[in-house]
Amino acid sequence: MEPYLVSLGAGALIGVIYSVIKVRSPAPPLVALVGLFGMTIGMQAIPLLKPFLGL
């Protein structure tokens, strides 16, 4: 869990810095980020659900 929190904090810090110096972020649009989040959730769900599905 700690690496995720560090990553989130670093991303937020960079976002603040970009905003202060008025630089457009090179990150993909929000829609693409939501899609990546969904893919990550899906990848994590299968190993967690295998014992419940008897696979």
ABEGO torsion letter per residue (X at the ends): XAAAAAAAAAAAAAAAAAAAAGBBBABBBAAAAAAAAAAAAAAAAAAAAAAAAGX
